[in-house]
Amino acid sequence: MMTPDAFDPAAYVAAVAPTVGLVLSPERQARVAQALALVARVAAPALHFPVPESAEPAAKSRP
């Protein structure tokens, strides 16, 4: 499982941006990597939540 400590957002952005057609300046690439690092830290606790094989997504979201 990916952990925020083992994830390199700068390397990920550098590798993925060209594959999806994005041309980012070095400054913009650094800002995107910072945002991605934050997303990884926020999402990390959810990745440790066990989800059973029988779990199904909700058909419709009703807040």
PDB file with one MODEL, atoms N, CA, C and O in Angstrom:
MODEL        1
ATOM      1  N   MET A   1       0.842  -1.181   0.000  1.00  0.00           N
ATOM      2  CA  MET A   1       0.000   0.000   0.000  1.00  0.00           C
ATOM      3  C   MET A   1       0.888   1.245   0.000  1.00  0.00           C
ATOM      4  O   MET A   1       1.921   1.285   0.668  1.00  0.00           O
ATOM      5  N   MET A   2       0.479   2.231  -0.739  1.00  0.00           N
ATOM      6  CA  MET A   2       1.231   3.483  -0.825  1.00  0.00           C
ATOM      7  C   MET A   2       1.079   4.257   0.483  1.00  0.00           C
ATOM      8  O   MET A   2      -0.018   4.366   1.031  1.00  0.00           O
ATOM      9  N   THR A   3       2.185   4.786   0.966  1.00  0.00           N
ATOM     10  CA  THR A   3       2.140   5.648   2.136  1.00  0.00           C
ATOM     11  C   THR A   3       2.598   7.039   1.709  1.00  0.00           C
ATOM     12  O   THR A   3       3.407   7.162   0.789  1.00  0.00           O
ATOM     13  N   PRO A   4       2.098   8.082   2.357  1.00  0.00           N
ATOM     14  CA  PRO A   4       2.518   9.437   1.983  1.00  0.00           C
ATOM     15  C   PRO A   4       4.021   9.640   2.081  1.00  0.00           C
ATOM     16  O   PRO A   4       4.587  10.439   1.335  1.00  0.00           O
ATOM     17  N   ASP A   5       4.682   8.922   3.000  1.00  0.00           N
ATOM     18  CA  ASP A   5       6.130   9.064   3.149  1.00  0.00           C
ATOM     19  C   ASP A   5       6.886   8.457   1.972  1.00  0.00           C
ATOM     20  O   ASP A   5       7.958   8.943   1.614  1.00  0.00           O
ATOM     21  N   ALA A   6       6.346   7.407   1.369  1.00  0.00           N
ATOM     22  CA  ALA A   6       7.019   6.735   0.260  1.00  0.00           C
ATOM     23  C   ALA A   6       6.633   7.329  -1.102  1.00  0.00           C
ATOM     24  O   ALA A   6       7.270   7.021  -2.110  1.00  0.00           O
ATOM     25  N   PHE A   7       5.617   8.161  -1.138  1.00  0.00           N
ATOM     26  CA  PHE A   7       5.115   8.751  -2.378  1.00  0.00           C
ATOM     27  C   PHE A   7       5.927   9.987  -2.729  1.00  0.00           C
ATOM     28  O   PHE A   7       6.135  10.861  -1.888  1.00  0.00           O
ATOM     29  N   ASP A   8       6.387  10.057  -3.976  1.00  0.00           N
ATOM     30  CA  ASP A   8       7.157  11.210  -4.447  1.00  0.00           C
ATOM     31  C   ASP A   8       6.280  12.002  -5.419  1.00  0.00           C
ATOM     32  O   ASP A   8       6.262  11.703  -6.613  1.00  0.00           O
ATOM     33  N   PRO A   9       5.551  13.010  -4.920  1.00  0.00           N
ATOM     34  CA  PRO A   9       4.625  13.736  -5.788  1.00  0.00           C
ATOM     35  C   PRO A   9       5.322  14.476  -6.925  1.00  0.00           C
ATOM     36  O   PRO A   9       4.761  14.584  -8.015  1.00  0.00           O
ATOM     37  N   ALA A  10       6.526  14.987  -6.699  1.00  0.00           N
ATOM     38  CA  ALA A  10       7.235  15.704  -7.763  1.00  0.00           C
ATOM     39  C   ALA A  10       7.567  14.761  -8.921  1.00  0.00           C
ATOM     40  O   ALA A  10       7.404  15.118 -10.088  1.00  0.00           O
ATOM     41  N   ALA A  11       8.027  13.566  -8.592  1.00  0.00           N
ATOM     42  CA  ALA A  11       8.337  12.583  -9.643  1.00  0.00           C
ATOM     43  C   ALA A  11       7.069  12.154 -10.357  1.00  0.00           C
ATOM     44  O   ALA A  11       7.077  11.967 -11.573  1.00  0.00           O
ATOM     45  N   TYR A  12       5.975  11.996  -9.614  1.00  0.00           N
ATOM     46  CA  TYR A  12       4.708  11.595 -10.220  1.00  0.00           C
ATOM     47  C   TYR A  12       4.215  12.656 -11.203  1.00  0.00           C
ATOM     48  O   TYR A  12       3.830  12.333 -12.327  1.00  0.00           O
ATOM     49  N   VAL A  13       4.226  13.906 -10.785  1.00  0.00           N
ATOM     50  CA  VAL A  13       3.777  14.996 -11.661  1.00  0.00           C
ATOM     51  C   VAL A  13       4.664  15.078 -12.902  1.00  0.00           C
ATOM     52  O   VAL A  13       4.161  15.237 -14.014  1.00  0.00           O
ATOM     53  N   ALA A  14       5.972  14.972 -12.719  1.00  0.00           N
ATOM     54  CA  ALA A  14       6.898  15.035 -13.852  1.00  0.00           C
ATOM     55  C   ALA A  14       6.644  13.909 -14.843  1.00  0.00           C
ATOM     56  O   ALA A  14       6.782  14.105 -16.051  1.00  0.00           O
ATOM     57  N   ALA A  15       6.274  12.734 -14.346  1.00  0.00           N
ATOM     58  CA  ALA A  15       6.043  11.589 -15.225  1.00  0.00           C
ATOM     59  C   ALA A  15       4.671  11.622 -15.882  1.00  0.00           C
ATOM     60  O   ALA A  15       4.534  11.251 -17.048  1.00  0.00           O
ATOM     61  N   VAL A  16       3.661  12.060 -15.153  1.00  0.00           N
ATOM     62  CA  VAL A  16       2.286  11.967 -15.644  1.00  0.00           C
ATOM     63  C   VAL A  16       1.861  13.161 -16.496  1.00  0.00           C
ATOM     64  O   VAL A  16       1.116  12.988 -17.460  1.00  0.00           O
ATOM     65  N   ALA A  17       2.312  14.348 -16.166  1.00  0.00           N
ATOM     66  CA  ALA A  17       1.879  15.543 -16.897  1.00  0.00           C
ATOM     67  C   ALA A  17       2.044  15.399 -18.410  1.00  0.00           C
ATOM     68  O   ALA A  17       1.095  15.680 -19.141  1.00  0.00           O
ATOM     69  N   PRO A  18       3.198  14.977 -18.909  1.00  0.00           N
ATOM     70  CA  PRO A  18       3.336  14.847 -20.364  1.00  0.00           C
ATOM     71  C   PRO A  18       2.424  13.774 -20.970  1.00  0.00           C
ATOM     72  O   PRO A  18       1.995  13.896 -22.117  1.00  0.00           O
ATOM     73  N   THR A  19       2.134  12.734 -20.201  1.00  0.00           N
ATOM     74  CA  THR A  19       1.294  11.664 -20.754  1.00  0.00           C
ATOM     75  C   THR A  19      -0.152  12.099 -20.940  1.00  0.00           C
ATOM     76  O   THR A  19      -0.877  11.514 -21.745  1.00  0.00           O
ATOM     77  N   VAL A  20      -0.576  13.119 -20.207  1.00  0.00           N
ATOM     78  CA  VAL A  20      -1.938  13.639 -20.380  1.00  0.00           C
ATOM     79  C   VAL A  20      -1.950  14.958 -21.136  1.00  0.00           C
ATOM     80  O   VAL A  20      -2.974  15.638 -21.199  1.00  0.00           O
ATOM     81  N   GLY A  21      -0.800  15.316 -21.711  1.00  0.00           N
ATOM     82  CA  GLY A  21      -0.731  16.499 -22.566  1.00  0.00           C
ATOM     83  C   GLY A  21      -0.540  17.816 -21.842  1.00  0.00           C
ATOM     84  O   GLY A  21      -0.789  18.871 -22.425  1.00  0.00           O
ATOM     85  N   LEU A  22      -0.107  17.791 -20.594  1.00  0.00           N
ATOM     86  CA  LEU A  22       0.116  19.032 -19.858  1.00  0.00           C
ATOM     87  C   LEU A  22       1.559  19.497 -20.004  1.00  0.00           C
ATOM     88  O   LEU A  22       2.497  18.713 -19.861  1.00  0.00           O
ATOM     89  N   VAL A  23       1.714  20.762 -20.285  1.00  0.00           N
ATOM     90  CA  VAL A  23       3.034  21.375 -20.316  1.00  0.00           C
ATOM     91  C   VAL A  23       3.071  22.350 -19.145  1.00  0.00           C
ATOM     92  O   VAL A  23       2.405  23.386 -19.166  1.00  0.00           O
ATOM     93  N   LEU A  24       3.850  22.012 -18.129  1.00  0.00           N
ATOM     94  CA  LEU A  24       3.903  22.819 -16.917  1.00  0.00           C
ATOM     95  C   LEU A  24       5.279  23.451 -16.758  1.00  0.00           C
ATOM     96  O   LEU A  24       6.303  22.799 -16.966  1.00  0.00           O
ATOM     97  N   SER A  25       5.290  24.727 -16.387  1.00  0.00           N
ATOM     98  CA  SER A  25       6.563  25.371 -16.059  1.00  0.00           C
ATOM     99  C   SER A  25       7.090  24.722 -14.783  1.00  0.00           C
ATOM    100  O   SER A  25       6.317  24.120 -14.038  1.00  0.00           O
ATOM    101  N   PRO A  26       8.379  24.833 -14.519  1.00  0.00           N
ATOM    102  CA  PRO A  26       8.916  24.248 -13.280  1.00  0.00           C
ATOM    103  C   PRO A  26       8.220  24.773 -12.021  1.00  0.00           C
ATOM    104  O   PRO A  26       8.012  24.021 -11.068  1.00  0.00           O
ATOM    105  N   GLU A  27       7.863  26.048 -12.015  1.00  0.00           N
ATOM    106  CA  GLU A  27       7.177  26.623 -10.852  1.00  0.00           C
ATOM    107  C   GLU A  27       5.790  26.004 -10.685  1.00  0.00           C
ATOM    108  O   GLU A  27       5.388  25.650  -9.577  1.00  0.00           O
ATOM    109  N   ARG A  28       5.072  25.880 -11.785  1.00  0.00           N
ATOM    110  CA  ARG A  28       3.727  25.304 -11.738  1.00  0.00           C
ATOM    111  C   ARG A  28       3.795  23.827 -11.359  1.00  0.00           C
ATOM    112  O   ARG A  28       2.965  23.336 -10.595  1.00  0.00           O
ATOM    113  N   GLN A  29       4.777  23.135 -11.892  1.00  0.00           N
ATOM    114  CA  GLN A  29       4.952  21.717 -11.577  1.00  0.00           C
ATOM    115  C   GLN A  29       5.194  21.542 -10.078  1.00  0.00           C
ATOM    116  O   GLN A  29       4.672  20.606  -9.472  1.00  0.00           O
ATOM    117  N   ALA A  30       5.980  22.434  -9.479  1.00  0.00           N
ATOM    118  CA  ALA A  30       6.236  22.362  -8.037  1.00  0.00           C
ATOM    119  C   ALA A  30       4.961  22.614  -7.240  1.00  0.00           C
ATOM    120  O   ALA A  30       4.729  21.958  -6.225  1.00  0.00           O
ATOM    121  N   ARG A  31       4.129  23.557  -7.687  1.00  0.00           N
ATOM    122  CA  ARG A  31       2.874  23.853  -6.979  1.00  0.00           C
ATOM    123  C   ARG A  31       1.897  22.690  -7.084  1.00  0.00           C
ATOM    124  O   ARG A  31       1.209  22.368  -6.115  1.00  0.00           O
ATOM    125  N   VAL A  32       1.833  22.060  -8.251  1.00  0.00           N
ATOM    126  CA  VAL A  32       0.959  20.901  -8.428  1.00  0.00           C
ATOM    127  C   VAL A  32       1.442  19.756  -7.533  1.00  0.00           C
ATOM    128  O   VAL A  32       0.631  19.065  -6.916  1.00  0.00           O
ATOM    129  N   ALA A  33       2.748  19.558  -7.463  1.00  0.00           N
ATOM    130  CA  ALA A  33       3.307  18.508  -6.611  1.00  0.00           C
ATOM    131  C   ALA A  33       2.997  18.776  -5.140  1.00  0.00           C
ATOM    132  O   ALA A  33       2.703  17.843  -4.394  1.00  0.00           O
ATOM    133  N   GLN A  34       3.057  20.028  -4.718  1.00  0.00           N
ATOM    134  CA  GLN A  34       2.709  20.371  -3.329  1.00  0.00           C
ATOM    135  C   GLN A  34       1.250  20.038  -3.042  1.00  0.00           C
ATOM    136  O   GLN A  34       0.937  19.481  -1.989  1.00  0.00           O
ATOM    137  N   ALA A  35       0.368  20.370  -3.959  1.00  0.00           N
ATOM    138  CA  ALA A  35      -1.055  20.077  -3.780  1.00  0.00           C
ATOM    139  C   ALA A  35      -1.289  18.569  -3.740  1.00  0.00           C
ATOM    140  O   ALA A  35      -2.080  18.080  -2.933  1.00  0.00           O
ATOM    141  N   LEU A  36      -0.606  17.840  -4.605  1.00  0.00           N
ATOM    142  CA  LEU A  36      -0.746  16.387  -4.637  1.00  0.00           C
ATOM    143  C   LEU A  36      -0.235  15.754  -3.345  1.00  0.00           C
ATOM    144  O   LEU A  36      -0.818  14.785  -2.857  1.00  0.00           O
ATOM    145  N   ALA A  37       0.832  16.285  -2.796  1.00  0.00           N
ATOM    146  CA  ALA A  37       1.351  15.787  -1.518  1.00  0.00           C
ATOM    147  C   ALA A  37       0.321  15.984  -0.414  1.00  0.00           C
ATOM    148  O   ALA A  37       0.144  15.110   0.435  1.00  0.00           O
ATOM    149  N   LEU A  38      -0.352  17.117  -0.419  1.00  0.00           N
ATOM    150  CA  LEU A  38      -1.392  17.380   0.572  1.00  0.00           C
ATOM    151  C   LEU A  38      -2.548  16.392   0.411  1.00  0.00           C
ATOM    152  O   LEU A  38      -3.050  15.856   1.400  1.00  0.00           O
ATOM    153  N   VAL A  39      -2.966  16.154  -0.817  1.00  0.00           N
ATOM    154  CA  VAL A  39      -4.046  15.194  -1.083  1.00  0.00           C
ATOM    155  C   VAL A  39      -3.646  13.807  -0.561  1.00  0.00           C
ATOM    156  O   VAL A  39      -4.462  13.119   0.053  1.00  0.00           O
ATOM    157  N   ALA A  40      -2.415  13.401  -0.799  1.00  0.00           N
ATOM    158  CA  ALA A  40      -1.954  12.089  -0.332  1.00  0.00           C
ATOM    159  C   ALA A  40      -1.991  11.995   1.191  1.00  0.00           C
ATOM    160  O   ALA A  40      -2.378  10.963   1.739  1.00  0.00           O
ATOM    161  N   ARG A  41      -1.592  13.066   1.878  1.00  0.00           N
ATOM    162  CA  ARG A  41      -1.615  13.059   3.350  1.00  0.00           C
ATOM    163  C   ARG A  41      -3.044  13.012   3.878  1.00  0.00           C
ATOM    164  O   ARG A  41      -3.319  12.318   4.857  1.00  0.00           O
ATOM    165  N   VAL A  42      -3.951  13.741   3.241  1.00  0.00           N
ATOM    166  CA  VAL A  42      -5.344  13.766   3.686  1.00  0.00           C
ATOM    167  C   VAL A  42      -6.018  12.421   3.428  1.00  0.00           C
ATOM    168  O   VAL A  42      -6.826  11.966   4.238  1.00  0.00           O
ATOM    169  N   ALA A  43      -5.692  11.785   2.309  1.00  0.00           N
ATOM    170  CA  ALA A  43      -6.335  10.528   1.930  1.00  0.00           C
ATOM    171  C   ALA A  43      -5.754   9.315   2.654  1.00  0.00           C
ATOM    172  O   ALA A  43      -6.404   8.270   2.703  1.00  0.00           O
ATOM    173  N   ALA A  44      -4.562   9.422   3.212  1.00  0.00           N
ATOM    174  CA  ALA A  44      -3.891   8.273   3.823  1.00  0.00           C
ATOM    175  C   ALA A  44      -4.745   7.534   4.855  1.00  0.00           C
ATOM    176  O   ALA A  44      -4.782   6.304   4.817  1.00  0.00           O
ATOM    177  N   PRO A  45      -5.428   8.214   5.766  1.00  0.00           N
ATOM    178  CA  PRO A  45      -6.238   7.463   6.737  1.00  0.00           C
ATOM    179  C   PRO A  45      -7.349   6.633   6.075  1.00  0.00           C
ATOM    180  O   PRO A  45      -7.662   5.542   6.552  1.00  0.00           O
ATOM    181  N   ALA A  46      -7.932   7.119   5.016  1.00  0.00           N
ATOM    182  CA  ALA A  46      -9.002   6.386   4.333  1.00  0.00           C
ATOM    183  C   ALA A  46      -8.469   5.105   3.694  1.00  0.00           C
ATOM    184  O   ALA A  46      -9.206   4.128   3.563  1.00  0.00           O
ATOM    185  N   LEU A  47      -7.203   5.100   3.297  1.00  0.00           N
ATOM    186  CA  LEU A  47      -6.626   3.916   2.674  1.00  0.00           C
ATOM    187  C   LEU A  47      -6.453   2.774   3.663  1.00  0.00           C
ATOM    188  O   LEU A  47      -6.301   1.623   3.253  1.00  0.00           O
ATOM    189  N   HIS A  48      -6.474   3.071   4.962  1.00  0.00           N
ATOM    190  CA  HIS A  48      -6.323   2.043   5.988  1.00  0.00           C
ATOM    191  C   HIS A  48      -7.663   1.493   6.464  1.00  0.00           C
ATOM    192  O   HIS A  48      -7.697   0.595   7.305  1.00  0.00           O
ATOM    193  N   PHE A  49      -8.763   2.019   5.937  1.00  0.00           N
ATOM    194  CA  PHE A  49     -10.090   1.563   6.319  1.00  0.00           C
ATOM    195  C   PHE A  49     -10.422   0.299   5.534  1.00  0.00           C
ATOM    196  O   PHE A  49     -10.403   0.327   4.304  1.00  0.00           O
ATOM    197  N   PRO A  50     -10.725  -0.805   6.205  1.00  0.00           N
ATOM    198  CA  PRO A  50     -11.008  -2.046   5.486  1.00  0.00           C
ATOM    199  C   PRO A  50     -12.364  -1.974   4.763  1.00  0.00           C
ATOM    200  O   PRO A  50     -13.382  -1.612   5.351  1.00  0.00           O
ATOM    201  N   VAL A  51     -12.343  -2.319   3.507  1.00  0.00           N
ATOM    202  CA  VAL A  51     -13.566  -2.346   2.707  1.00  0.00           C
ATOM    203  C   VAL A  51     -13.804  -3.801   2.285  1.00  0.00           C
ATOM    204  O   VAL A  51     -12.968  -4.396   1.605  1.00  0.00           O
ATOM    205  N   PRO A  52     -14.941  -4.368   2.686  1.00  0.00           N
ATOM    206  CA  PRO A  52     -15.192  -5.764   2.335  1.00  0.00           C
ATOM    207  C   PRO A  52     -15.409  -5.949   0.832  1.00  0.00           C
ATOM    208  O   PRO A  52     -15.827  -5.021   0.140  1.00  0.00           O
ATOM    209  N   GLU A  53     -15.124  -7.139   0.343  1.00  0.00           N
ATOM    210  CA  GLU A  53     -15.303  -7.453  -1.077  1.00  0.00           C
ATOM    211  C   GLU A  53     -16.752  -7.248  -1.516  1.00  0.00           C
ATOM    212  O   GLU A  53     -17.010  -6.944  -2.681  1.00  0.00           O
ATOM    213  N   SER A  54     -17.690  -7.410  -0.598  1.00  0.00           N
ATOM    214  CA  SER A  54     -19.114  -7.297  -0.936  1.00  0.00           C
ATOM    215  C   SER A  54     -19.605  -5.852  -1.003  1.00  0.00           C
ATOM    216  O   SER A  54     -20.761  -5.617  -1.354  1.00  0.00           O
ATOM    217  N   ALA A  55     -18.755  -4.885  -0.677  1.00  0.00           N
ATOM    218  CA  ALA A  55     -19.164  -3.476  -0.676  1.00  0.00           C
ATOM    219  C   ALA A  55     -19.493  -3.020  -2.098  1.00  0.00           C
ATOM    220  O   ALA A  55     -18.772  -3.331  -3.047  1.00  0.00           O
ATOM    221  N   GLU A  56     -20.581  -2.287  -2.223  1.00  0.00           N
ATOM    222  CA  GLU A  56     -21.017  -1.756  -3.518  1.00  0.00           C
ATOM    223  C   GLU A  56     -21.135  -0.249  -3.396  1.00  0.00           C
ATOM    224  O   GLU A  56     -21.524   0.250  -2.341  1.00  0.00           O
ATOM    225  N   PRO A  57     -20.806   0.497  -4.460  1.00  0.00           N
ATOM    226  CA  PRO A  57     -20.975   1.946  -4.403  1.00  0.00           C
ATOM    227  C   PRO A  57     -22.468   2.303  -4.369  1.00  0.00           C
ATOM    228  O   PRO A  57     -23.311   1.560  -4.872  1.00  0.00           O
ATOM    229  N   ALA A  58     -22.768   3.441  -3.771  1.00  0.00           N
ATOM    230  CA  ALA A  58     -24.148   3.896  -3.733  1.00  0.00           C
ATOM    231  C   ALA A  58     -24.635   4.220  -5.137  1.00  0.00           C
ATOM    232  O   ALA A  58     -23.900   4.798  -5.937  1.00  0.00           O
ATOM    233  N   ALA A  59     -25.865   3.848  -5.433  1.00  0.00           N
ATOM    234  CA  ALA A  59     -26.432   4.127  -6.760  1.00  0.00           C
ATOM    235  C   ALA A  59     -26.643   5.622  -6.953  1.00  0.00           C
ATOM    236  O   ALA A  59     -26.503   6.134  -8.063  1.00  0.00           O
ATOM    237  N   LYS A  60     -26.980   6.324  -5.871  1.00  0.00           N
ATOM    238  CA  LYS A  60     -27.246   7.748  -5.953  1.00  0.00           C
ATOM    239  C   LYS A  60     -26.813   8.392  -4.648  1.00  0.00           C
ATOM    240  O   LYS A  60     -27.111   7.879  -3.569  1.00  0.00           O
ATOM    241  N   SER A  61     -26.121   9.498  -4.740  1.00  0.00           N
ATOM    242  CA  SER A  61     -25.688  10.209  -3.541  1.00  0.00           C
ATOM    243  C   SER A  61     -26.792  11.152  -3.091  1.00  0.00           C
ATOM    244  O   SER A  61     -27.294  11.956  -3.876  1.00  0.00           O
ATOM    245  N   ARG A  62     -27.164  11.045  -1.822  1.00  0.00           N
ATOM    246  CA  ARG A  62     -28.161  11.943  -1.258  1.00  0.00           C
ATOM    247  C   ARG A  62     -27.587  12.578  -0.008  1.00  0.00           C
ATOM    248  O   ARG A  62     -27.655  11.995   1.074  1.00  0.00           O
ATOM    249  N   PRO A  63     -27.014  13.785  -0.147  1.00  0.00           N
ATOM    250  CA  PRO A  63     -26.411  14.441   1.033  1.00  0.00           C
ATOM    251  C   PRO A  63     -27.435  14.805   2.095  1.00  0.00           C
ATOM    252  O   PRO A  63     -27.076  15.357   3.135  1.00  0.00           O
TER     253      PRO A  63
ENDMDL
END
